[in-house]
Amino acid sequence: QVQLVESGGGLVQPGGSLRLSCAASGNIFSTSVMGWYRQAPGAQRELVATITTRGMTNYADSAKGRFTISRDNAKDTVYLQMNSLKPEDTAVYYCNAWRVGYTAWGQGTQVTVSS
């Protein structure tokens, strides 16, 4: 059974940093594109960043230059380093694993950017 477990969310002041982690189980990590999405209150879920099995990355415009996605294939874990956080980054952040014919989501972790 596939399971994605996020951690690392919390409350941070504007300009601060957070590092999110997502640990995968169920033997899918090495063959999946991993991604981070977020959903703010009243808004649709949106892409933040993705990383392929070979390490190619893609970022939403809002994340470029501030966020970095990475993966550790030995630990079946994907990370999202978030710097220079803004109040508009406040959302629930979800981890996603995708491959042809399959997708899985984590339960989400809350990130709140506020002074």
Backbone as numpy.savetxt, mean C-alpha at the origin, in Angstrom:
# Nx Ny Nz CAx CAy CAz Cx Cy Cz
-5.13 -20.79 1.83 -5.98 -19.59 1.83 -5.10 -18.36 1.83
-5.39 -17.43 0.92 -4.59 -16.22 0.81 -4.98 -15.23 1.90
-3.98 -14.62 2.47 -4.23 -13.60 3.48 -3.23 -12.48 3.32
-3.72 -11.25 3.34 -2.88 -10.06 3.29 -3.14 -9.27 4.57
-2.08 -8.97 5.31 -2.23 -8.29 6.58 -1.40 -7.03 6.57
-2.08 -5.88 6.63 -1.40 -4.59 6.62 -1.08 -4.16 8.05
-0.04 -3.34 8.17 0.31 -2.74 9.45 1.07 -1.45 9.18
1.21 -0.64 10.23 2.02 0.57 10.12 1.24 1.86 10.02
-0.08 1.79 9.96 -0.85 3.02 9.90 -0.87 3.73 11.24
-1.44 4.93 11.25 -1.52 5.68 12.49 -1.76 7.14 12.24
-1.56 7.92 13.29 -1.73 9.37 13.24 -0.37 10.03 13.10
-0.24 10.93 12.15 1.02 11.61 11.92 0.73 13.07 11.57
1.65 13.94 11.93 1.49 15.35 11.61 1.82 15.61 10.15
1.27 16.67 9.58 1.64 17.04 8.21 3.16 17.20 8.08
3.69 16.67 6.99 5.13 16.68 6.79 5.84 15.47 7.33
5.14 14.65 8.08 5.74 13.47 8.68 5.79 12.29 7.74
6.25 11.16 8.27 6.43 9.94 7.48 5.80 8.75 8.18
5.41 7.79 7.36 4.94 6.50 7.85 5.42 5.43 6.88
5.59 4.23 7.40 5.93 3.09 6.55 4.88 2.00 6.76
4.15 1.69 5.71 3.16 0.63 5.76 3.80 -0.68 5.31
3.35 -1.76 5.92 3.80 -3.09 5.54 2.59 -3.96 5.24
2.78 -4.92 4.34 1.72 -5.88 4.03 2.37 -7.25 3.88
2.03 -8.13 4.80 2.57 -9.49 4.77 1.56 -10.41 4.11
2.04 -11.18 3.14 1.17 -12.09 2.39 1.43 -13.53 2.77
0.38 -14.29 2.82 0.49 -15.73 3.03 -0.38 -16.43 1.99
-0.13 -17.69 1.77 -0.93 -18.42 0.81 -0.25 -18.65 -0.52
1.05 -18.42 -0.57 1.85 -18.83 -1.73 1.48 -18.11 -3.01
1.14 -16.81 -2.90 0.82 -16.06 -4.11 1.79 -14.91 -4.35
2.54 -14.56 -3.34 3.30 -13.31 -3.40 4.25 -13.28 -4.59
5.00 -14.33 -4.79 6.06 -14.31 -5.81 5.53 -14.21 -7.23
4.26 -14.50 -7.44 3.69 -14.45 -8.78 2.68 -13.32 -8.96
2.60 -12.43 -7.99 1.58 -11.39 -8.02 2.17 -9.99 -8.14
1.47 -9.16 -8.88 1.71 -7.73 -8.81 1.11 -7.26 -7.48
1.90 -6.54 -6.72 1.43 -6.05 -5.42 1.15 -4.55 -5.52
0.14 -4.13 -4.81 -0.22 -2.72 -4.89 -0.77 -2.18 -3.59
-0.74 -0.88 -3.50 -1.38 -0.15 -2.41 -2.45 0.75 -3.00
-3.61 0.71 -2.39 -4.74 1.56 -2.75 -5.19 2.28 -1.49
-5.98 3.33 -1.68 -6.51 4.02 -0.51 -7.93 4.49 -0.78
-8.66 4.66 0.31 -10.03 5.12 0.22 -10.30 6.11 1.34
-10.56 7.34 0.95 -10.92 8.38 1.90 -12.43 8.35 2.13
-12.90 8.91 3.23 -14.35 8.93 3.50 -15.11 9.59 2.37
-16.15 8.91 1.89 -16.98 9.46 0.83 -16.39 9.41 -0.56
-15.23 8.79 -0.68 -14.55 8.74 -1.98 -14.39 7.29 -2.44
-14.08 7.14 -3.73 -13.83 5.80 -4.26 -12.41 5.37 -3.91
-12.23 4.07 -3.90 -10.89 3.53 -3.69 -10.04 3.89 -4.91
-8.80 4.32 -4.63 -7.93 4.75 -5.72 -6.55 4.12 -5.59
-5.92 3.99 -6.73 -4.57 3.45 -6.78 -3.57 4.42 -6.15
-2.65 3.89 -5.39 -1.53 4.68 -4.88 -0.25 4.28 -5.62
0.06 2.98 -5.61 1.27 2.50 -6.25 1.19 0.99 -6.46
1.90 0.52 -7.49 2.01 -0.92 -7.71 3.46 -1.28 -8.00
3.77 -2.56 -7.79 5.11 -3.06 -8.08 4.97 -4.47 -8.64
5.63 -4.72 -9.77 5.55 -6.02 -10.41 6.49 -7.01 -9.74
6.42 -8.26 -10.19 7.30 -9.28 -9.63 8.76 -8.99 -9.93
9.01 -8.21 -10.98 10.40 -7.85 -11.32 10.83 -6.52 -10.74
9.91 -5.88 -9.98 10.29 -4.64 -9.32 9.97 -3.37 -10.07
9.25 -3.48 -11.17 8.84 -2.26 -11.88 7.70 -1.60 -11.11
7.80 -0.29 -10.96 6.84 0.44 -10.13 6.01 1.41 -10.95
4.85 1.70 -10.39 3.94 2.67 -10.99 3.28 3.44 -9.86
3.17 4.77 -10.02 2.62 5.60 -8.95 1.51 6.51 -9.48
0.54 6.75 -8.61 -0.42 7.80 -8.88 0.31 9.14 -8.84
-0.21 10.11 -9.57 0.45 11.43 -9.59 0.57 12.00 -8.18
-0.42 11.73 -7.35 -0.41 12.27 -5.99 0.69 11.67 -5.12
1.20 10.52 -5.53 2.21 9.82 -4.74 3.63 10.02 -5.27
3.76 10.44 -6.50 5.08 10.57 -7.12 5.95 11.56 -6.35
7.17 11.14 -6.07 8.12 12.00 -5.38 8.01 11.99 -3.87
6.94 11.40 -3.35 6.75 11.36 -1.89 6.66 9.93 -1.35
6.09 9.03 -2.13 5.89 7.65 -1.69 6.81 6.72 -2.47
7.22 5.64 -1.80 8.04 4.62 -2.45 7.49 3.25 -2.10
7.18 2.47 -3.13 6.73 1.10 -2.92 7.91 0.16 -3.15
8.00 -0.87 -2.33 9.06 -1.86 -2.47 8.55 -3.21 -2.02
9.27 -4.26 -2.40 8.84 -5.60 -1.99 10.06 -6.42 -1.60
9.84 -7.29 -0.63 10.88 -8.22 -0.19 10.33 -9.61 -0.48
10.80 -10.20 -1.57 10.26 -11.50 -1.97 10.65 -12.62 -1.00
11.72 -12.42 -0.26 12.12 -13.44 0.72 11.18 -13.44 1.92
10.55 -12.29 2.19 9.66 -12.18 3.34 8.19 -12.12 2.94
7.91 -12.20 1.64 6.53 -12.09 1.15 5.85 -10.84 1.69
6.58 -9.74 1.62 6.09 -8.49 2.19 6.29 -7.35 1.20
5.29 -6.47 1.14 5.39 -5.26 0.34 5.27 -4.07 1.28
6.00 -3.02 0.95 6.07 -1.83 1.80 5.62 -0.60 1.04
5.18 0.39 1.79 4.91 1.71 1.22 5.51 2.74 2.17
6.60 3.33 1.75 7.21 4.42 2.52 6.57 5.72 2.09
5.99 6.42 3.04 5.27 7.66 2.75 5.95 8.81 3.47
6.44 9.77 2.71 7.10 10.94 3.26 6.31 12.20 2.90
6.62 13.27 3.59 5.98 14.57 3.31 4.46 14.42 3.26
3.92 13.76 4.26 2.49 13.47 4.27 1.66 14.74 4.40
0.50 14.72 3.74 -0.42 15.85 3.72 -1.77 15.42 4.30
-2.55 16.36 4.78 -3.88 15.99 5.29 -4.72 15.23 4.26
-4.53 15.54 2.99 -5.32 14.86 1.95 -4.87 13.42 1.72
-3.81 13.00 2.36 -3.39 11.59 2.32 -4.18 10.74 3.32
-4.97 11.39 4.15 -5.77 10.66 5.13 -6.74 9.72 4.43
-6.67 8.44 4.80 -7.50 7.41 4.15 -7.22 6.07 4.82
-8.04 5.10 4.46 -7.71 3.71 4.77 -6.89 3.18 3.60
-5.75 2.62 3.91 -4.84 2.10 2.89 -4.96 0.58 2.83
-5.16 0.08 1.61 -5.37 -1.34 1.39 -4.24 -1.94 0.55
-3.83 -3.10 0.93 -2.88 -3.88 0.16 -3.63 -4.77 -0.82
-3.06 -4.94 -2.00 -3.69 -5.76 -3.04 -2.66 -6.67 -3.69
-3.09 -7.89 -3.95 -2.29 -8.83 -4.73 -3.09 -9.19 -5.98
-2.44 -9.12 -7.14 -3.15 -9.38 -8.39 -2.31 -10.24 -9.31
-2.96 -11.18 -9.94 -2.41 -11.89 -11.07 -3.58 -12.29 -11.94
-3.33 -12.73 -13.14 -4.40 -13.03 -14.07 -5.39 -14.01 -13.44
-6.63 -13.60 -13.36 -7.68 -14.46 -12.84 -7.84 -14.45 -11.34
-7.08 -13.58 -10.65 -7.14 -13.59 -9.18 -6.77 -12.25 -8.62
-7.47 -11.84 -7.56 -7.08 -10.67 -6.82 -7.46 -10.87 -5.35
-6.68 -10.28 -4.48 -6.95 -10.38 -3.04 -6.68 -9.04 -2.39
-7.43 -8.76 -1.32 -7.30 -7.50 -0.60 -7.04 -7.76 0.87
-6.31 -6.84 1.48 -6.16 -6.85 2.92 -7.33 -6.14 3.58
-7.29 -6.08 4.90 -8.39 -5.49 5.65 -8.28 -3.97 5.75
-7.11 -3.44 5.44 -6.90 -2.00 5.46 -6.27 -1.51 6.75
-5.55 -0.41 6.65 -4.96 0.24 7.81 -5.19 1.74 7.68
-5.61 2.35 8.78 -5.97 3.77 8.76 -4.73 4.65 8.85
-4.65 5.62 7.97 -3.62 6.66 8.03 -4.33 7.99 8.19
-3.98 8.71 9.24 -4.57 10.02 9.49 -3.45 11.04 9.60
-3.53 12.07 8.76 -2.53 13.14 8.76 -3.21 14.40 9.27
-2.81 14.80 10.46 -3.48 15.93 11.11 -2.57 16.52 12.17
-2.70 17.83 12.35 -1.95 18.48 13.42 -2.79 18.56 14.68
